[in-house]
């Protein structure tokens, strides 16, 4: 059961279209219209890095939501987006037919596409994979949890079999 990463094309296009419009016209009204127009965008801040000042800002930033930043105009303008949910999400696929049932967790559209995973395994399994953080578990569970360094035969590199 592999874990794949997907992007919602509708939510991503909202951000892409907003970036195109911001690069053409940066006004407080334009930023306000973008936040009102797109449901998945909570807050937008546009900063001019040369003048070191906020050019435009609209919306309410939610600490629990996703923050994305983009550089525009050859790195002179920085744009911060606060999104309801990231347009990138992961899904476990048990069977090939499950891939047809995938929906965006925010807008629930089925217009999604598979992307290269940012957490893909390395090709050489002799490297140490990151271990999960157990600090959030209760002490009674933590003391009974053992993480070993054993790698199954099928997952070992051919040279080490």
N, C-alpha and C positions, 0 to 999 in steps of 0.2 A: 504494500500500500504506500505508494510514493506521495510525497507532499509537494504540490506545485504552487507557484505563485501566479496570480492573475491580476489584470488591471481592468477596471470598469471603463469602457471607452466613453461613456456619457459623462461621468464625473471627471475623467481626465481632460476631455474636450472643454468642459466648463473652465478648468484652470488654464488650459492652453489658449482658449479664446480670450480669457481675461488678460493673460500676459500680452497677447498681441495688441489688445486695445490699450493697455497701459503703456506699451512701448510707443504707441502713436500719440496718445493724449493722456497726460497725467493732470487731472484736475480733481478737486474734492467731489464734484458732482459725478464725474465719470466713475470714480471709485465707489461712491455711494450707490450708483445704479448697478454696478457689477455685484455688490453684496446683496442687493435686493433681488436681482435677477436670478442668481444661482443659489439654490437651496443648500448645496453642500459647502458653501463658503460662509464662514462666520465673520471673519475680520480680515481686512487688507491694510497693510501699512506700506507706503512707498517712501524710501529714504534716498536723498541725493547725497552720495558719498563725498563728492568734491566740496559741496557747501556744508556738509555735516548737519543737515537739517531734515526734518520730516516734511515731505512735499504734500502728502495726502494720507488720510487715515479714516476708515469708517468701519463700523461694526463693533461687536463685543467679543473680546477674546475669551475663549473657554480653555481653562488649564488642562482639562481632560481630553481635549481634542488634539488633532495632529497639526504640527507646524511644519511648513515647507518654506524655503526661501530660494529666490532666483535672482541672478544678476542680469541686468538689461543694459543696453547701450554701451557695450564694451566694458562692462564692469563699473560704470559710473552710477548706476541706479540699482538699489537693492529693494526687492519686493518680498514682503513677508505675507504668507497666507496662513490662516487658521481654518482648517477644514473640519467638518463634522466627523468624517471618517476618511482615512486615506483611500484613494482610489485603487491602491494595491492591497490585495488580501491573499491569504493562503487557504488552500483546501486540500483535504485528503481525498485521494481518488482510489477507490477500491476496485472498480471495474471501468473499462473504457466508456461504457454507457453513462456513467455518473458525470462525465465531463459535460454532457449536454444539459444537465439539470442545474448547473452552477448559476447563481444569481449574485448580483452585487449586494453586500449586506446593508448598504445605505439606501440606494434608490430602487433596489430589487429588479433592475433590468437584467436581461440575459445577454446583453451586448458586452461580453467580456473577452479578453484575449490572454493567452498564456504568455508570460514573459520570462526572461532569464532570471532565475532565482538568486537573490542576494545572499541566501544562506545555503547554497549548494555545497555538497561535500567536496572535499579536495580529491584529486585523482589518486593521490598517494595516501593511503590510510595509515601509514606508519607515523604520520604526524599526530599529535595529541589533539583530539577533538575537545571542544569546550564542555565542561561538566555543568550540570544544572545547579542553580543557586538554591541551597536547602535552608537558608537562613529564615525564610518566611514560614517554615513548617514548625509545628509545635515540637518541643523537646522530646516528647514520647515517640513521635513519629520519626524525628530526625535520628535518634539513636538506633532505631530499628531499620534504617535505610542504609544499604551498602552499595556503593558504586564501584564496580570492578574495572580492570583495565583489559579484560578479555575481549578480543575481536573474533567473531565467528569465522570459521574457515572460508565460507563463501564471500566474506567481506574483505579478506586479506588480499594484499597485492600478490600477483602470480609469482613474483620472485621470492616471496617468503613462505609459500605453501609447502 
